[in-house]
Amino acid sequence: MSAALADGSIPVLQGSALKDRRGQWRQAFARQRGNQAPSNRKLIVEIGCHLGLTLNQMAENHHDADFIGMDITFKRVVTAAERAVRQGHSNVATILGNARAMDAIFADGEVDGFIIFFPDPWLKRAQSKNRLVDQKFAALLATKLSPGGFVWMKTDQEIYFNEASEAFVGAGFKPTEPVDFFAGRIYESTFERRFRLQGLPPHGGQWQKPLNGRMC
Ligand SMILES: C[S@@+](CC[C@H](N)C(=O)[O-])C[C@H]1O[C@@H](n2cnc3c(N)ncnc32)[C@H](O)[C@@H]1O
């Protein structure tokens, strides 16, 4: 497996392999498809992509956009990348990394959409400070998004949803109807399915960065 990671046949990027990508993701995807010129295709990033189920479903449905899956767990992100290779997607890349460190990975305004499905809930009161989505993280996402860019979050925890919603609005996002890009598809993730089978409904929403780019 390490040879496949090193020669790029399993496309997981990490550490120094990411250093030239900031601000260059569109060019890198264009090269991956054998084109010289970068395109203006949408760039969508899934945070906590797990084994790549949703990431690859989205890539399959949107040949006109590029998708980057990020996860902090090595085995999961490798599985996500292997799935992309098996399914023949030239519009998927994966990153082993912490979403909190994305300032080093994406230039400001480079991303068109963030997907955050079922981030770790950190249920105990003393652990809630570990939750990924808070005001600081919402502000970071806002910086990385293009004007009109969106965040789509789902969680099983109503309290997390409400707090995240406040954080997005506090950072200047506007709650929005489901964005046209997904054409009404709901993309039931692995964890969403697990919770549904236990009778637990998802709490989800989408937020948009204003088209004029101003967050307040
Ligand atoms: C509860 S799972 C949900 C997986 C998937 N999104 C779903 O809905 O089925 C949360 C995922 O987020 C990843 N994760 C946790 N913290 C992260 C971080 N700071 N940056 C990137 N990924 C993270 C975990 O490794 C895990 O795969």
The ligand as an SDF file (V2000), in Angstrom:
LIG
                    3D

 27 29  0  0  0  0  0  0  0  0999 V2000
  -19.0120   10.3130   12.9910 C   0  0  0  0  0  0  0  0  0  0  0  0
  -17.9790   10.1460   11.5670 S   0  0  0  0  0  0  0  0  0  0  0  0
  -19.0870   10.6030   10.2310 C   0  0  0  0  0  0  0  0  0  0  0  0
  -18.6100   10.0810    8.9080 C   0  0  0  0  0  0  0  0  0  0  0  0
  -19.4480   10.4610    7.6730 C   0  0  0  0  0  0  0  0  0  0  0  0
  -19.3520   11.8800    7.3930 N   0  0  0  0  0  0  0  0  0  0  0  0
  -20.8650   10.0350    7.8090 C   0  0  0  0  0  0  0  0  0  0  0  0
  -21.7420   10.9090    7.9820 O   0  0  0  0  0  0  0  0  0  0  0  0
  -21.1320    8.8390    7.7380 O   0  0  0  0  0  0  0  0  0  0  0  0
  -16.9270   11.5720   11.6830 C   0  0  0  0  0  0  0  0  0  0  0  0
  -15.7330   11.5210   10.7500 C   0  0  0  0  0  0  0  0  0  0  0  0
  -14.9970   12.7440   10.8710 O   0  0  0  0  0  0  0  0  0  0  0  0
  -13.6020   12.4580   10.9550 C   0  0  0  0  0  0  0  0  0  0  0  0
  -12.9860   13.6070   11.6730 N   0  0  0  0  0  0  0  0  0  0  0  0
  -13.0790   13.8770   12.9890 C   0  0  0  0  0  0  0  0  0  0  0  0
  -12.4370   15.0290   13.2880 N   0  0  0  0  0  0  0  0  0  0  0  0
  -11.9230   15.4890   12.1060 C   0  0  0  0  0  0  0  0  0  0  0  0
  -11.1440   16.6260   11.7670 C   0  0  0  0  0  0  0  0  0  0  0  0
  -10.7630   17.5160   12.6840 N   0  0  0  0  0  0  0  0  0  0  0  0
  -10.7710   16.7900   10.4720 N   0  0  0  0  0  0  0  0  0  0  0  0
  -11.1370   15.8820    9.5220 C   0  0  0  0  0  0  0  0  0  0  0  0
  -11.8800   14.7800    9.8040 N   0  0  0  0  0  0  0  0  0  0  0  0
  -12.2690   14.5840   11.0800 C   0  0  0  0  0  0  0  0  0  0  0  0
  -13.5460   11.1370   11.6750 C   0  0  0  0  0  0  0  0  0  0  0  0
  -12.3250   10.4310   11.4600 O   0  0  0  0  0  0  0  0  0  0  0  0
  -14.7530   10.4040   11.0690 C   0  0  0  0  0  0  0  0  0  0  0  0
  -14.4310    9.6940    9.8920 O   0  0  0  0  0  0  0  0  0  0  0  0
  1  2  1  0
  2  3  1  0
  2 10  1  0
  3  4  1  0
  4  5  1  0
  5  6  1  0
  5  7  1  0
  7  8  2  0
  7  9  1  0
 10 11  1  0
 11 12  1  0
 11 26  1  0
 12 13  1  0
 13 14  1  0
 13 24  1  0
 14 15  1  0
 14 23  1  0
 15 16  2  0
 16 17  1  0
 17 18  1  0
 17 23  2  0
 18 19  1  0
 18 20  2  0
 20 21  1  0
 21 22  2  0
 22 23  1  0
 24 25  1  0
 24 26  1  0
 26 27  1  0
M  CHG  2   2   1   9  -1
M  END
$$$$
